[in-house]
Amino acid sequence: MNVDLIFKIAAIGILVSVLNQVLVRAGRDEQATMVTLTALVVVLMMVVQEIARLFTMVKGLFGL
């Protein structure tokens, strides 16, 4: 696992929190929620790709 992945997730979290606060203060609560959900999906896809890479590595390790 790369440390880069942790930094990417942290950067996305910081960016989303700032965008969320700006949108909420502007009275655009629905768009703030959509930004948060979109970021959640992006982060989950990144994590799923890493888990798939881990399973591929374990599968290759045991020759399955």
Secondary structure, 3 states (H helix, E strand, C coil): CCHHHHHHHHHHHHHHHHHHHHHHHCCCHHHHHHHHHHHHHHHHHHHHHHHHHHHHHHHHHHCC
